[in-house]
Amino acid sequence: MNLKQLRYFVTAVDLCNITRAAKKLHVAQPALGLHIRELEAELGVTLLHRHSRGVEPTVAGQLLYSRANLIFEQLEQTRKDVTQLHNAAREPVSLGLTTSLTLLVGTHLQLMAERDFDDLAFSLVEGPSFFLADAIEREELDVALAYEIEPRPKLLLTAVMEEEILFVTAAGKKKAPAEIAMEEVLNSKLALGSRRDIGRRILSRAAGVPLADLKVAYEVQSIAAIRDLVLQGEASSIMPYGSVARELESGRLVAKRISGFPLKSTLYIVRRTHSGNEKSWEAHGLDRLLDRTIAMVTEKLGPYGMRL
């Protein structure tokens, strides 16, 4: 007697019909009937009454049906218990990424973590850089990759990359020049995030214009909404490559450098100072995961990113 025979038998009893059971189990009807007859021969009893309307269990069949269901319930519970035991032994790690980085490598990172770091219970959190830094400080995140973070007593910052931020506009019929003058940028109809937004702060710093004096047509704390405004030709923006990589590759958007004013943003690994779990992270390979993530980002950014 084996589990396949029991599964076939239980399904036949559940559906009261050999044909329907075979269809549900995706096996040929003769094969299913043969397995049940072999089970009856092995036990030396008749398990099913067969008639024109279908099948129904005999007294012996009812007993086997009841016991078989208990076996399957125990198997399922065992599977859950073993899985939970494995998950309980995994080191929980939460990594924060900005929206642009999530768009660029988020899916690849999740798959890599699941495949190569199965001793980590990995979770990915997306948000603006300032949100991620605040979450690290509040101990709601273990580690983050975030841009332009100011030093804080509770944060340990490691600069890992410099990324060029781009002036992005809708593609026109004519080929756009590779560069644009700062004056033209400042006079453009701009869609930017709030005053804490990285792109807005970098533009303000490069242009020597106070944040409060930057002319912003649309203030939107949403990369998706800003991207849509730019795609519709309603505005231009200052954005990291990852936020618009697909649209740039498809030719729907155009990225330009600002003549004489390279807009650079520094990417940091952000951790809490004295978090107390450095040895645990090293043992579980979190540093290696971060290195591979940064390498992935560097590769995706191409000419717009430089590893420090």
Backbone as a ProteinNet text record, in pm:
[ID]
protein_1_A
[PRIMARY]
MNLKQLRYFVTAVDLCNITRAAKKLHVAQPALGLHIRELEAELGVTLLHRHSRGVEPTVAGQLLYSRANLIFEQLEQTRKDVTQLHNAAREPVSLGLTTSLTLLVGTHLQLMAERDFDDLAFSLVEGPSFFLADAIEREELDVALAYEIEPRPKLLLTAVMEEEILFVTAAGKKKAPAEIAMEEVLNSKLALGSRRDIGRRILSRAAGVPLADLKVAYEVQSIAAIRDLVLQGEASSIMPYGSVARELESGRLVAKRISGFPLKSTLYIVRRTHSGNEKSWEAHGLDRLLDRTIAMVTEKLGPYGMRL
[TERTIARY]
85.2	0	89.1	60.3	140.3	50.1	113	36.8	-39.4	18.5	-51.4	-181.9	-176.6	-298.7	-402.6	-357	-449.9	-510.7	-428.1	-479.2	-584	-557.6	-654.1	-784.5	-771.4	-890.1	-972.8	-908.2	-979	-1050.3	-984.9	-1046.7	-1168.6	-1159.7	-1273.8	-1392	-1364.8	-1472.2	-1528.6	-1441.5	-1487.6	-1583.9	-1552.7	-1632	-1737.5	-1732.5	-1829.6	-1828.4	-1714.7	-1711.8	-1566.8	-1536.3	-1400.5	-1360.4	-1453.6	-1422.5	-1387.8	-1471.5	-1445.1	-1315.5	-1288.8	-1164.9	-1043.5	-1050.8	-939.8	-914.9	-1024.2	-1010.7	-946.5	-989.4	-933.3	-785.7	-749.1	-610.8	-521.3	-581.7	-508.2	-439.9	-514.9	-465.6	-572	-530.2	-625.8	-717.9	-844.4	-941.5	-900.5	-855.9	-815.5	-701.4	-606.8	-493.2	-539.7	-632.5	-683	-758.2	-842.6	-916.7	-824.4	-713.9	-617.9	-551.4	-513.9	-450.6	-544.1	-671.8	-766.7	-787.5	-794.4	-810.4	-687.4	-568.5	-446.4	-447.3	-500.1	-511	-607	-718.4	-815.3	-752.8	-676.8	-613.6	-510.7	-435.2	-333.2	-395.7	-509.4	-575.2	-668.3	-703.4	-791.3	-935.6	-978	-1116.4	-1165.4	-1297.8	-1358	-1374.1	-1322.6	-1326.1	-1438.1	-1481.7	-1583.5	-1696.1	-1819.3	-1933.6	-1941.8	-1936.9	-1941.6	-2080.2	-2143.8	-2276	-2288.1	-2401.3	-2418.2	-2407.2	-2439.2	-2435.3	-2295.6	-2205.4	-2071.1	-2018.9	-1956.5	-1901.1	-1933	-1935	-1947.4	-1868.2	-1812.7	-1725	-1802.4	-1740.4	-1791.9	-1758	-1794.7	-1759.3	-1607.1	-1537.8	-1390.9	-1337.6	-1404.2	-1363.7	-1381	-1488.8	-1512	-1401.7	-1359.6	-1251.2	-1121	-1088.9	-966.2	-972.5	-1088.5	-1106.7	-1078.4	-1131.7	-1111.9	-965	-900.9	-760.4	-669.5	-701	-620	-624.3	-742.2	-753.4	-670.3	-668.4	-584.1	-436.4	-396.8	-257.9	-222.2	-311.5	-283.9	-281.3	-367.8	-366.5	-235.1	-187	-60.2	57.3	52.1	157.7	162.3	45.1	39.1	88.3	47.7	92.7	243.3	295.1	439.5	513.9	459.9	521.3	526	413.9	407.2	504.7	511.1	599.2	745.5	783.4	922.3	956.9	863.8	886.2	899.6	812	817.5	946.5	991.4	1117.2	1233.3	1232	1337.5	1332.7	1211.5	1197.3	1237.9	1207.5	1242.2	1393.3	1465.4	1610.9	1678.1	1602.7	1659.9	1675.8	1782.5	1811.4	1725.1	1636	1552.5	1635	1625.3	1699.6	1607.9	1598.1	1519.6	1613.5	1602.5	1687.5	1600.6	1635.2	1562.6	1631.7	1552.6	1603.7	1517.9	1578.9	1500.4	1416.4	1316.5	1229.2	1308	1401.9	1479.3	1561.6	1619.4	1697.7	1607.9	1490.3	1395.7	1353.8	1325.1	1288.9	1404.3	1525.2	1642.7	1680.6	1680.6	1733.3	1645.3	1530.1	1450.6	1414.5	1362.1	1321.8	1441.7	1549.9	1671.8	1725.9	1718.1	1768.6	1687	1555.7	1469.8	1501	1513.6	1541	1679	1777.5	1912.9	1916.3	1847.5	1845.9	1781.8	1673.3	1603.8	1689.7	1762.2	1841.3	1972.6	2043.6	2181	2197.4	2092	2102.2	1980.4	1961.1	1839.5	1841.7	1954.5	1955.9	1912.1	1877.2	1824.5	1674.7	1599	1457.1	1452.8	1464	1490.5	1361.5	1357.1	1243.9	1297.1	1230.8	1272.2	1171.4	1221	1135.3	1173.6	1073.3	1097.6	1053.6	1131.5	1092.5	1195.3	1162.8	1260.7	1378.1	1490.5	1611	1587.6	1519.2	1498	1409.4	1312.8	1226.1	1307.3	1396.3	1477.6	1571.9	1634	1724.6	1649.3	1530.6	1448.6	1412.1	1379.9	1341.7	1459	1579.7	1699.4	1716.4	1699.4	1716.8	1614.7	1492.6	1386.9	1395.3	1498	1519.4	1406.4	1348.1	1244.5	1303.6	1428.9	1501.7	1640.4	1696	1831.2	1937.4	1915.6	2015.7	1944.7	2005.4	1944.7	2053.1	2015.8	2097.2	2022.6	2079.7	2008.8	2106.1	2050.4	2131.2	2136.4	2253.7	2270.3	2220.7	2261.1	2219.9	2316.2	2261	2343.2	2385.4	2505.6	2551.1	2455.8	2430.4	2348.8	2416.2	2399.8	2466.9	2432.7	2310.8	2267.7	2292.5	2347.6	2364.8	2511.7	2541.2	2673.8	2663.1	2734.2	2723.7	2851.5	2835.9	2949.4	2919.7	2995.7	2975.2	3024.4	2940	2976.2	2970.2	2898.9	2882.1	2844.8	2884	2840.9	2757	2637.5	2547.4	2514.3	2510.7	2475.3	2323.2	2270.2	2127.2	2101.4	1991.4	1968.8	1850.1	1858.5	1743.3	1664.8	1539.2	1459.4	1339.8	1315.9	1203	1143.9	1024.3	960.3	1036.6	1040.2	1109	1031.6	1104.3	1042.2	1067	1018.8	1037.2	1182.1	1247.3	1386.6	1479	1598.3	1696.5	1737.7	1728	1757.6	1907.7	1959.1	2101.6	2132	2257.7	2296.6	2304.7	2315.5	2329.2	2229.4	2207.9	2116.6	2177.1	2153.9	2208.7	2131	2200.9	2135.3	2022.4	2043.6	1940.1	1812.1	1827.2	1710	1640	1718.6	1660.7	1576.5	1633.8	1564.8	1439.1	1435	1317	1217.6	1249.8	1159.4	1042.2	939.1	823.3	859.4	902.9	960.6	858.9	867.2	794.4	898.6	893.2	992.4	924	999.5	947.7	949.7	924.9	922.7	1063	1074.4	1204.8	1305.7	1259.5	1351.5	1396.3	1338.8	1370.1	1514	1582.6	1724.1	1745.8	1669.4	1687.2	1669.4	1570.6	1544.3	1659.4	1711	1821.4	1949.2	1975.4	2096.6	2089.5	1973.1	1957	1976.5	1918.5	1932.1	2078.6	2150.6	2291.7	2377	2354.5	2435.3	2409.9	2285	2249	2277.2	2304.5	2326	2199.3	2086.8	1956.3	1896.7	1852.5	1789.8	1670.4	1651	1538.8	1407.3	1387	1260.2	1240.5	1351.2	1341.4	1334.6	1351.3	1338.3	1194.4	1178.9	1044.4	1000.6	898.7	848.9	702.7	673.7	535.5	449.1	506.7	432.2	518.4	473.2	542.5	471.3	538	476.5	576.4	542.3	631.4	598.9	609.2	580.6	656	748	824	731.7	634.5	542.6	464.2	415.3	336.8	423.6	545	636.9	669	696.5	728.3	612.9	489.4	373.2	358.9	383.6	377.3	480.5	599.9	705.1	668.9	618.5	579.3	471.8	380.6	273.3	318.5	444.5	495.5	451	396.4	347.1	456.8	567.8	674.8	805.3	913.9	1044.1	1082.3	1189.6	1226.1	1374.6	1420.5	1555.6	1539.1	1589.2	1560.6	1682.7	1694.5	1799	1763.8	1866.5	1847.7	1748.6	1760.3	1675.7	1527.3	1488.2	1346.3	1284.3	1368.5	1315.7	1391.8	1462.3	1547.3	1469	1352.1	1273.9	1228.1	1185.5	1136	1249.4	1368	1483.6	1524.1	1524.1	1562.2	1462.8	1335.1	1232.3	1224.8	1294.2	1292.8	1176.8	1097.2	982.8	1026.1	1137.7	1193.9	1337.3	1384.6	1521.6	1590.4	1714.5	1793.2	1905.3	1925.9	2031.7	2117.1	2245.1	2333.3	2325.5	2348.7	2344.7	2485.2	2501.7	2633.6	2703.5	2821.7	2902	2854.2	2746	2690.3	2654.8	2754.8	2722.1	2649.8	2534.4	2456.2	2492.8	2559.6	2607.1	2536.7	2506.2	2443.4	2522	2552.5	2631.1	2538	2563	2485.8	2559.8	2486.6	2544.8	2480.4	2562	2506.7	2475.3	2352.8	2309.1	2275.1	2344.7	2317.2	2308.8	2260.9	2265.6	2405.7	2451.2	2578.5	2561	2659.1	2657.2	2526.6	2493.9	2368.9	2377	2500.6	2515.1	2499.2	2467.2	2447.5	2545.7	2661.5	2757.9	2809.7	2839.7	2890.4	2785.4	2660	2552	2539.1	2547.9	2538.3	2650.6	2771.2	2885.3	2866.6	2817.3	2796.8	2693	2590.4	2482.5	2504.5	2617	2650.9	2582.3	2534	2465.1	2560	2684.2	2780.1	2801.8	2804.8	2821.1	2698.7	2580.1	2457.1	2460.1	2505.4	2514.8	2614.8	2729.8	2830.5	2773.5	2701.7	2645.3	2534.9	2459.6	2355.4	2417.2	2522.6	2588.8	2652.8	2711.1	2768.4	2659.9	2543.8	2430.9	2385.6	2377.2	2336.9	2438.6	2567.6	2673.6	2663.6	2640.8	2629	2508.6	2395.6	2273.1	2285.2	2354.8	2367.4	2460.7	2553.9	2644.6	2722.4	2717.7	2797.7	2749.5	2631.9	2576.8	2616.1	2688.8	2727.3	2875.2	2937.9	3079.7	3099.6	3154	3180.2	3292.2	3273.2	3374.7	3465.7
-119	0	124.5	218.8	341.1	464.2	581.4	706.4	733.8	693.7	716.6	637.6	511.6	430.6	492.7	537.8	599	727.3	809.5	933.8	903.5	805.8	768.7	720	636.3	581.1	691.7	779.6	888.1	978.7	1010	1097.5	1030.5	900.6	827.6	830.1	814.1	818.9	960.9	1060.8	1200	1233.9	1188	1224.6	1120.1	1004.9	896.8	849.3	865.5	831	814.2	700.7	672.6	766.8	790.6	876	1018	1074.3	1211.3	1217.9	1113.4	1109.5	1106.4	1025.9	1017.7	1153	1221.3	1353	1452.7	1451.9	1545	1517.6	1389.2	1351	1351.9	1375.7	1379.2	1245.1	1138.4	1004.8	934.8	832.2	756	676.8	666.8	595	449.7	375.8	236.6	227	321.5	317.9	340.9	435.7	462	340.4	282.4	163.9	48.9	34.9	-72	-52.4	70.6	98	61.7	94	64	-86.5	-156.5	-302.6	-368.4	-316.2	-370.3	-347.8	-232.7	-204.7	-302.8	-329.5	-426.2	-565.3	-603.3	-735.5	-746.5	-639.2	-640.2	-653	-584.4	-587.9	-707.7	-769	-885.3	-850.6	-727.5	-684.4	-601.4	-592.6	-502	-365	-263.1	-128.1	-42.5	-75.2	5.9	-80.8	-35.2	-90.2	-16.1	-88.8	-27.2	-50	58	46.9	149.6	153.1	239.1	387.1	423.1	565.3	608.7	513.7	548.3	448.3	495.9	408.1	465	375.1	416.9	318.2	363.9	276.9	168.5	52.8	-52.2	-14.1	-100.3	-73.9	-67	-162.6	-160.2	-35.2	2.1	121.6	248.1	254.5	371.7	385.3	270.1	273.4	321.4	264.9	305.5	453.4	498	638.3	731.7	695.7	777	780.5	662.6	655.8	725.4	712	774.9	926.8	980	1125.2	1172.8	1093	1127.3	1129.1	1031.9	1025.7	1150.5	1190	1307.7	1436	1443.2	1559.7	1567.3	1450.3	1447.8	1483.8	1437.3	1471.6	1622.1	1683.3	1827.2	1905.6	1860.4	1928.2	1913	1795.4	1772.9	1866.2	1881.1	1972.4	2114.6	2159.4	2294.8	2310.5	2208.9	2216.7	2224.9	2143	2143	2276.7	2330.4	2460.2	2571	2569.5	2671.7	2661.5	2538.2	2518.8	2577.4	2555.5	2610.9	2763.2	2818.8	2964.9	3027.8	2956.8	3010.2	3018.9	2929.4	2927.9	3030.8	3091.3	3188.8	3324.7	3392.3	3524.1	3629	3696.8	3799	3922.1	3966.8	4083.2	4169	4296.8	4389.9	4490.6	4502.3	4592.7	4698.4	4824.2	4933.6	4979.9	5001.7	5056.1	5174.7	5271.7	5380.1	5325.1	5401.2	5355.4	5332.8	5422.1	5406.1	5277.8	5243.9	5120.7	4998	5008.7	4896.8	4867.8	4973.1	4955.1	4894	4930.4	4886.2	4741.9	4703.2	4570.7	4494.4	4549.3	4488	4342.9	4312.7	4175.2	4082.1	4124.2	4041.5	4016.2	4117.9	4104.8	4003.6	4010.4	3914.9	3772.1	3750.4	3615.5	3567.8	3657.5	3621.1	3585.4	3665.1	3638.3	3503.1	3473.3	3345.5	3228.2	3248.3	3139.5	3115.8	3223.9	3211.6	3237.6	3288.9	3322.2	3266.9	3134.7	3076	3069.9	3109.8	3117.9	3256.2	3346	3477.7	3482.9	3531.6	3561	3705.2	3721.4	3851.5	3925.6	4054.1	4138.5	4269.5	4317.8	4439	4549.3	4666.7	4781.9	4896.2	4956.6	5065	5198.6	5303	5435.8	5540	5668.7	5774.5	5762.3	5820.6	5810.3	5859.7	5972.6	6027	5935.2	5869.5	5774.4	5654.7	5604.3	5488	5521.2	5638.9	5679	5692.4	5750.8	5763.1	5625.3	5531.3	5396	5323.3	5342.2	5284.3	5340.4	5469.9	5536.3	5485.1	5456.8	5406.6	5255.2	5192.5	5047.2	4968.7	5024.8	4955.7	4885	4916.3	4853.9	4815.2	4708.7	4667.4	4747	4764.8	4829.6	4887.4	4990.5	5051.8	5100.9	5112.6	5182.7	5310.2	5424.9	5552.1	5661.5	5765.8	5873.6	5996.8	6063	6196.2	6205	6109.4	6108.6	6193.5	6285.2	6368.8	6287.4	6312.2	6239.7	6260.2	6150.5	6155.5	6067.3	6099.6	6021.8	5873	5838.6	5699.1	5621.9	5688.6	5623.7	5603.9	5486	5456	5459.4	5552.5	5573.3	5529.2	5449.8	5407.7	5443.7	5538.6	5579	5468.2	5426.1	5313	5345.9	5453.8	5481.3	5626.8	5676.5	5808.8	5790.6	5848.4	5832.7	5969.3	5973.5	6097.1	6108.1	6222.7	6249.7	6325.1	6294.3	6340	6434.7	6523.2	6604.1	6520	6493.3	6400.3	6472.9	6448.6	6511.1	6413.6	6443	6356.4	6362.1	6250.4	6245.8	6326.6	6400.5	6476	6408.8	6473.1	6416.3	6429.8	6539.7	6560.4	6501.6	6464.3	6411.3	6520.8	6491.5	6592	6601.3	6721.7	6734.8	6660.6	6620.3	6540.8	6624.1	6757.2	6844	6958.6	7020.5	7133.3	7234.6	7361.7	7466.5	7473.7	7507.2	7517.6	7620.8	7730.8	7834.4	7778.8	7695.5	7636.3	7538.4	7464.8	7372.6	7449.2	7558.1	7634.5	7702.4	7728.3	7790.9	7688.9	7560.2	7454.6	7438.8	7375	7340.6	7211.1	7224.3	7111.3	7040.4	6908.4	6824.8	6762.4	6797	6749.9	6706	6631.4	6589.5	6704.2	6669.9	6770.9	6826.3	6920	6982	6884.2	6768.3	6665.5	6572.7	6590.6	6503.8	6524.7	6414.6	6420.8	6503.3	6475	6546.7	6696.3	6735.3	6878.1	6944.2	6876.1	6931.8	6941.8	6841	6842.1	6953.7	6972.3	7080.2	7215.8	7232.8	7358.6	7388.1	7285	7302	7334	7260.4	7280.8	7417.3	7461.6	7588.9	7708.1	7681.6	7790.4	7868.2	7797.6	7860.2	7799.6	7880.7	7824.8	7736.5	7632.2	7541	7615.7	7713.4	7786.5	7867.1	7896.8	7980.9	7901.4	7769.8	7688.5	7693.9	7717.5	7720.7	7577.2	7530.6	7394	7400.7	7349.5	7352.6	7248.7	7129.3	7020.4	6963	6975.2	6912.3	6781.4	6670.4	6538.3	6443.2	6386.9	6291	6150.3	6131.8	6002.3	5993.9	5899.4	5883.1	5845.2	5757.7	5715.2	5833.5	5920.2	6035.8	6134.8	6159.9	6249.3	6192.3	6062.9	5998.6	6012.8	5997.5	6010.7	6153.1	6251.3	6391.4	6417.7	6362.3	6380.7	6307.2	6185.5	6108.4	6180	6247.4	6319.2	6453.7	6489.4	6615.5	6735.8	6712.1	6822.2	6885.2	6814.5	6865.3	6794.6	6847.6	6781.2	6756.9	6681.6	6653	6622.6	6619.3	6575	6440.4	6332.3	6198.1	6108.1	6008.2	5906.7	5812.3	5752.1	5664.9	5551.7	5490.2	5374.6	5404	5528.1	5564	5561.4	5579.6	5592.3	5504.4	5403.1	5320.3	5258.9	5202.4	5137.2	5237.9	5355	5456.8	5514.8	5526.1	5573.2	5470.1	5343	5236.7	5224.2	5249.1	5239.3	5364.9	5471.5	5594.7	5686.8	5654.5	5740.4	5864.4	5853.7	5967.6	5990.7	6112.3	6149.3	6204.8	6162	6212.5	6301.6	6412.6	6506.6	6540.6	6562.9	6616.1	6769.1	6831.8	6978	7032	7113.8	7164.9	7235.6	7184.8	7249.4	7227.8	7155.2	7132.8	6984.1	6896.8	6755	6735.2	6674.2	6650.1	6512.6	6507.8	6382.6	6355.9	6229.6	6188.1	6070.8	6075.8	5969.7	5867.7	5741	5631	5577.1	5559.5	5511.1	5379.7	5295.2	5189.5	5255.1	5242	5306.6	5198.7	5203.3	5111.7	5192.3	5127.2	5190.4	5174.6	5274.7	5260.8	5161.8	5073.9	4976.7	4897.5	4839.3	4763.3	4632	4583.2	4461.9	4332.9	4341.8	4217.6	4203.4	4273.9	4266.1	4123.7	4054.2	3917.6	3826.4	3845.8	3764.8	3789.9	3916.4	3949.7	3883.9	3888.9	3829.6	3679.2	3616.7	3471.6	3432.4	3515.3	3482.3	3541.5	3610.1	3657.6	3785.2	3866.7	3989.5	4086.2	4096.1	4184	4140.5	4009.7	3957.3	3989.9	3983.3	4019.1	4166.5	4253.2	4395.8	4420.3	4352.2	4368	4328.6	4219.1	4173.7	4266.8	4322.8	4419.1	4543.6	4595.2	4716.2	4688.6	4570.2	4533.4	4528.5	4476.8	4470.1	4610.2	4700	4838.5	4905.7	4886.3	4946.6	4901.5	4772.7	4718.9	4778.4	4788	4839.7	4988.3	5064.7	5208.8	5240.3	5150.6	5173.5	5303.2	5392.5	5515.9	5616.9	5592.7	5689	5659	5548.9	5513.1	5481.6	5517.3	5489	5438.5	5317.5	5257.2	5333.2	5362.1	5432.9	5334
0	0	0	-92.2	-98.9	-105.2	-94.2	-88.4	-217.5	-330.7	-457.4	-460.6	-419	-415.3	-322.2	-205.6	-109.9	-165.7	-232.8	-291.4	-397.8	-481.9	-586	-523.8	-420.8	-355.6	-290	-214.3	-145	-244.9	-355.4	-456	-518.5	-544.5	-600.5	-504.4	-374.7	-274.9	-264.9	-265.6	-257.1	-370	-490.9	-608.6	-644	-572.2	-596	-740.6	-807.6	-949.5	-994.2	-1056.5	-1102.3	-1215.8	-1308.3	-1424.1	-1381.3	-1292.8	-1247	-1165.7	-1087.6	-1009.8	-1102	-1208.2	-1303.4	-1369.6	-1403.6	-1467.2	-1370.7	-1245.5	-1146.9	-1121.7	-1120.7	-1091.6	-1215.4	-1333.1	-1459.4	-1487.6	-1466	-1500.3	-1584	-1654.6	-1734.7	-1642.8	-1682.2	-1597.8	-1573.4	-1677.4	-1651.8	-1550.5	-1557.2	-1464.4	-1321.7	-1302.5	-1167.9	-1114.2	-1198.9	-1156.5	-1120.5	-1196.1	-1169.3	-1033.5	-1000.6	-871.5	-755.9	-770.4	-662.4	-650.4	-764.7	-759.1	-697	-728	-666.7	-515.8	-472.8	-329.9	-263.9	-330.2	-276.6	-267.5	-370.6	-371	-259	-237.2	-132.5	5.8	27	157.9	172.8	60.6	65.4	96.4	65.8	91.1	-26.8	-39	-137.7	-73.1	-139.3	-82.9	-139.9	-262.3	-328.3	-382.2	-362	-433.9	-566.2	-676.9	-809.1	-868.4	-914.9	-976.4	-1087.7	-1153.6	-1271.5	-1237.5	-1114.4	-1075.8	-1030.6	-1011.6	-967.2	-866.8	-759.3	-656.6	-519.5	-421.5	-282	-197.1	-85.2	-6.5	68.6	79.6	166.8	310.9	405.4	545.7	560.3	495.7	499	429.1	319.4	245.2	327.2	406.7	492.2	597.1	653	751.6	687.5	568.5	500	460.3	415.1	375.6	493.9	610.9	731	771.5	772.7	813.4	710.9	583	478.4	490.7	521.2	539	657.5	764.8	879.5	840.4	758.1	712	631.8	540.4	457.1	540.7	641.5	730.7	807.8	853.9	927	836.2	711.9	616.9	591.5	573.3	549	670.4	790.1	911.2	928.8	894.7	902.4	807.6	685.9	588.9	644.1	703	759.6	875.7	962	1078.8	1037.4	939.4	893.2	828.1	747.3	682.3	785.3	885.5	989.9	1070.2	1094.1	1166.8	1087.9	955.9	870.2	870.9	857.2	854.6	987.4	1097.3	1229.7	1247.7	1179.3	1191.6	1100.5	1009.3	916	984.2	950.2	1006.6	937.2	1010.7	945.9	910.9	786.9	739.6	653.5	686.6	605.1	540.6	408.7	331.2	265.4	285.4	222.6	95.7	-9.7	-135.2	-176.9	-241.5	-299.3	-413.9	-455.4	-564	-692.4	-722.5	-846.4	-843.9	-729.1	-718.1	-721.6	-661	-664.7	-807.7	-884.2	-1024.9	-1103.4	-1065.9	-1140.3	-1109.7	-980.2	-943.4	-845.1	-805.8	-699.4	-724.4	-842.9	-874.3	-875.7	-941.3	-946.6	-806	-721.3	-584.3	-505.2	-516.7	-445.7	-488.1	-618	-668.9	-625.2	-628.2	-585.9	-438.3	-355.3	-211.4	-182.4	-252.8	-232	-277.6	-387.4	-445.1	-371.4	-339.2	-289.3	-140.1	-74.9	67.7	141.5	131.1	187.7	340.2	402.3	548.5	596.8	502.4	537.7	510	606.7	583.3	533.2	402.5	341.2	309.2	346	306.4	250.2	145.2	75.7	102.7	141.5	172	78.7	15.2	-80.4	-22.5	-50.4	-4.4	-41.7	-24.9	-49.1	48	11.5	94.3	236.2	250.6	385.3	468.6	404.5	474.9	523.6	437.9	474.6	589.6	584.5	692.9	824.6	818.6	940	995	904.5	946.9	1012.1	959.2	1021.4	1162	1175.1	1304.2	1405.7	1358.9	1448.5	1468.5	1410.5	1420.4	1355.3	1250.4	1173.5	1051.9	1019	909.1	957.9	900	937.2	861.7	732.3	648.3	526.7	466.6	348.4	254.2	127.1	28.7	-4.9	31.3	17.5	-24.9	-84.2	-141.5	-51.5	-53.6	4.6	149	230.4	370.8	453.3	528.5	616.5	739.5	791.8	911.7	1029.5	1100.7	1222.1	1326.7	1454.4	1559.4	1556.5	1519.1	1526	1396.8	1295.1	1165.6	1131.8	1076.6	1023.9	871.9	807.7	663.6	593.8	487.1	405.4	260.8	204.6	65	-27.5	-121.6	-207.7	-356.5	-393.6	-535.7	-558.5	-673.7	-716.7	-842.8	-843.5	-958.1	-1017.2	-1149.5	-1217.4	-1226.8	-1187.1	-1196.3	-1326.6	-1393.2	-1529.9	-1542	-1639.5	-1679.3	-1779.3	-1749.1	-1829	-1887.8	-2017.4	-2085.3	-2185.6	-2233.9	-2332.7	-2464.3	-2535.1	-2664	-2767.4	-2849	-2957.5	-3090.6	-3196.5	-3330	-3376.1	-3334.6	-3371.8	-3265.6	-3308.9	-3214.6	-3117	-2988.7	-2886.2	-2863.7	-2833.6	-2799.2	-2670.3	-2653.5	-2536.7	-2410.4	-2425.6	-2308.8	-2315.2	-2200.2	-2189.3	-2092.5	-2116.5	-2030	-1899.7	-1790.5	-1660.5	-1663.8	-1733.3	-1740.6	-1801.4	-1904.3	-1969.1	-1874.8	-1797.2	-1698.8	-1597.8	-1544.5	-1440	-1492.2	-1622.5	-1681.6	-1736.3	-1720	-1766.8	-1670.7	-1720.5	-1637.1	-1563.5	-1439.3	-1366.7	-1278.2	-1277.5	-1181.5	-1089.5	-962.1	-865.5	-737.2	-654.9	-525.9	-425.8	-301	-194.9	-171.9	-78.3	-52.5	7.2	53.3	102.1	-11	-129.5	-243.2	-289.5	-322.2	-359.2	-485.5	-590.4	-716.3	-700	-622.9	-601.1	-524.9	-423.7	-345.4	-427.9	-510.7	-593	-696.5	-758.4	-855.9	-789	-671.4	-597.8	-567.5	-523.9	-487.6	-610.1	-720	-840.7	-903.3	-901	-963.7	-873.4	-745.9	-651.6	-622.5	-629.3	-605.1	-478.4	-382.1	-261.5	-297.2	-218.4	-243.3	-258.3	-173.4	-173.8	-301.3	-372.2	-491.6	-621.4	-613.7	-735	-785	-915.3	-972.8	-1003.8	-934.1	-951.4	-993.2	-1112.2	-1162	-1092	-1068.3	-1004	-891.6	-768.9	-656	-625.2	-654.1	-642.4	-578	-462.8	-397.1	-445.9	-577.4	-639.3	-770.5	-779.7	-903.4	-1017.9	-991.4	-1097.7	-1152.8	-1063.9	-1108.3	-1185.3	-1137.3	-1208.9	-1346.4	-1350.8	-1478.5	-1577.7	-1529	-1617.9	-1670.8	-1585.3	-1629.6	-1739.2	-1721.9	-1822.2	-1951	-1939.1	-2057.5	-2138.5	-2069.3	-2137.6	-2194.2	-2170.1	-2220.7	-2141.2	-2021.7	-1938.5	-1853.6	-1837.3	-1751.6	-1785.4	-1731.6	-1732.8	-1587.3	-1566.2	-1427.4	-1415.4	-1291.9	-1256.4	-1187.5	-1250.5	-1201	-1213.5	-1125.3	-1141.1	-1255.9	-1312.6	-1428.8	-1401.5	-1283.1	-1253.3	-1259	-1231.2	-1229.3	-1368	-1469.9	-1606.7	-1705.4	-1656.4	-1742.7	-1858.3	-1830.2	-1936.2	-2040.6	-1993.7	-2086.7	-2171.4	-2113.5	-2190.3	-2295	-2255.8	-2348.9	-2463.6	-2435.4	-2540.2	-2626.5	-2585.5	-2662.6	-2633.3	-2531.6	-2498.7	-2421.3	-2350.9	-2279.2	-2325.1	-2301.8	-2337.1	-2212.8	-2189.4	-2076.4	-2127.7	-2058.8	-2097.2	-1975.5	-2001.9	-1898.8	-1902.9	-1788.3	-1780.4	-1803.7	-1905.6	-1945.8	-1829.8	-1795.1	-1692.6	-1551	-1534	-1399.4	-1382.4	-1373.1	-1352.1	-1218.7	-1225	-1103.2	-1048.9	-935.9	-877.9	-745.6	-724.2	-598.9	-541.6	-414	-349.2	-284.2	-315.7	-257.6	-135.8	-26.9	98.7	142.4	204.1	289	422.5	466.7	591	692.7	806.9	917.4	1046.9	1150	1282	1340.2	1413.1	1483.5	1598.6	1615.8	1726.2	1726.2	1608.8	1600.7	1676.8	1699.9	1779.9	1702.4	1572.1	1497.5	1381.8	1388.2	1279.8	1259.8	1372	1360	1298.7	1339.1	1283.9	1134.2	1093.1	951.1	872.8	928.7	859.2	846.2	952.6	950.7	846.9	830.6	737	598	577.8	444.3	401.9	498	458.4	388.6	436.1	369.6	224.9	204.6	68.1	-17	44.6	-26.9	-67.7	23.3	-8.7	-121.3	-115.9	-221.3	-357.1	-360.3	-487.4	-535.3	-440.8	-477.6	-539.6	-476.8	-527.8	-663.9	-680.5	-810.4	-917.6	-880.6	-972.7	-1014.1	-915.2	-942.3	-1034.3	-1005.1	-1086.4	-1231.3	-1250.9	-1386.9	-1459.6	-1389.4	-1451.9	-1486.6	-1401.5	-1424.6	-1541.1	-1570.1	-1682.1	-1665.3	-1765.9	-1760.5	-1657.1	-1598.4	-1502.7	-1358.3	-1334.5	-1198.4	-1187.5	-1076.4	-1054.4	-912.1	-900.3	-769.1	-699	-572.7	-494.4	-421.9
[MASK]
++++++++++++++++++++++++++++++++++++++++++++++++++++++++++++++++++++++++++++++++++++++++++++++++++++++++++++++++++++++++++++++++++++++++++++++++++++++++++++++++++++++++++++++++++++++++++++++++++++++++++++++++++++++++++++++++++++++++++++++++++++++++++++++++++++++++++++++++++++++++++++++++++++++++++++++++++++

